[in-house]
């Protein structure tokens, strides 16, 4: 197993913290921004800043502004991941849904709404 390398820059520290706060692995974040795990590792540990377009994509995938990611603005307080393993698993999957095209994201939301409302009506009828 490779030795863990600590972040070498404030940007790397922020990126690592934000990624972990969202329960994402380097590989999952890489998938969200159409990159590689190796590149994410490099952004966290070696490089001061990735290319501008990558900063924009990372901020979008992590749900923060580029100013927050770059350290120009204090991050907004965010709700921590739930302790329940199943809830954490669902949360991670929904993070991946953010990388889908908008049309597909809407379809996922409609499906979830339909299932939840169907289940609610079923419980009320019982």
C-alpha positions in Angstrom: 0.0 0.0 0.0 1.4 3.4 -1.0 2.5 5.7 1.8 0.1 8.6 2.5 1.6 11.9 1.5 0.2 15.0 3.4 -1.0 18.0 1.4 1.9 20.4 0.5 -0.2 23.5 0.0 -3.3 25.2 1.5 -5.2 24.4 -1.7 -4.3 20.7 -1.3 -5.5 20.8 2.3 -8.8 22.4 1.3 -9.4 19.9 -1.5 -8.6 16.9 0.7 -10.9 18.2 3.5 -13.8 19.0 1.1 -13.5 15.6 -0.6 -13.5 13.8 2.6 -16.3 15.9 4.1 -18.4 14.7 1.1 -17.4 11.1 1.6 -15.7 10.8 -1.7 -12.6 8.8 -2.6 -10.0 10.3 -4.9 -11.3 7.9 -7.6 -14.9 9.0 -7.2 -14.0 12.7 -7.4 -11.9 12.0 -10.4 -14.9 10.3 -12.1 -17.0 13.4 -11.3 -14.6 15.7 -13.0 -13.6 13.4 -15.8 -10.0 13.0 -14.6 -7.9 10.4 -13.0 -7.3 9.4 -9.4 -3.6 10.1 -9.9 -4.4 13.7 -11.0 -6.6 14.3 -7.9 -3.8 12.9 -5.7 -1.4 15.3 -7.3 -3.7 18.3 -6.7 -3.9 17.3 -3.1 -0.3 16.6 -2.4 2.1 18.1 -5.1 0.7 21.0 -7.2 -0.2 24.3 -5.8 -3.2 24.8 -8.1 -4.6 22.7 -10.9 -5.5 24.3 -14.3 -8.3 26.9 -14.1 -10.9 24.6 -15.8 -10.1 21.8 -13.4 -10.6 24.2 -10.5 -14.1 25.1 -11.9 -15.0 21.4 -12.3 -13.7 20.4 -8.8 -15.7 23.2 -7.2 -18.8 22.1 -9.1 -18.4 18.5 -8.1 -17.7 19.4 -4.5 -20.7 21.8 -4.3 -18.6 24.8 -3.4 -17.7 28.1 -5.1 -14.3 28.4 -6.8 -13.6 31.2 -4.2 -14.2 28.7 -1.4 -12.0 26.1 -3.1 -9.2 28.6 -3.7 -9.4 29.9 -0.2 -10.6 33.4 -1.2 -13.8 33.1 0.8 -14.6 31.1 4.0 -16.5 27.9 3.3 -20.2 27.9 4.1 -21.0 25.5 6.9 -22.1 22.2 5.6 -23.9 19.3 7.2 -21.6 16.4 8.0 -22.2 13.0 6.4 -24.6 10.8 8.4 -23.1 8.2 10.7 -25.5 5.5 9.4 -23.6 3.5 6.7 -26.7 3.0 4.5 -27.4 6.8 4.5 -23.8 7.5 3.8 -23.9 5.0 0.8 -27.0 6.8 -0.6 -25.4 10.2 -0.1 -22.3 9.1 -2.1 -24.5 7.8 -4.9 -26.4 11.0 -5.1 -23.1 12.9 -5.3 -22.3 10.8 -8.4 -25.7 11.8 -9.8 -24.5 15.4 -9.9 -22.1 14.4 -12.7 -25.0 13.3 -14.9 -26.5 15.5 -17.6 -29.3 17.7 -16.3 -32.0 15.7 -18.1 -30.8 12.5 -16.4 -30.5 14.2 -13.0 -34.2 15.3 -13.4 -35.2 11.7 -14.3 -33.5 10.4 -11.1 -35.3 13.0 -9.0 -38.6 12.1 -10.6 -38.0 8.4 -9.9 -37.1 9.0 -6.3 -40.1 11.3 -5.8 -42.4 8.7 -7.4 -41.1 5.9 -5.2 -41.3 8.0 -2.0 -44.8 9.2 -2.6 -45.9 5.7 -3.6 -44.5 4.3 -0.4 -46.1 7.1 1.6 -49.5 6.4 0.1 -49.1 2.7 0.7 -48.3 3.3 4.4 -51.3 5.6 4.8 -53.6 3.0 3.3 -52.4 0.3 5.7 
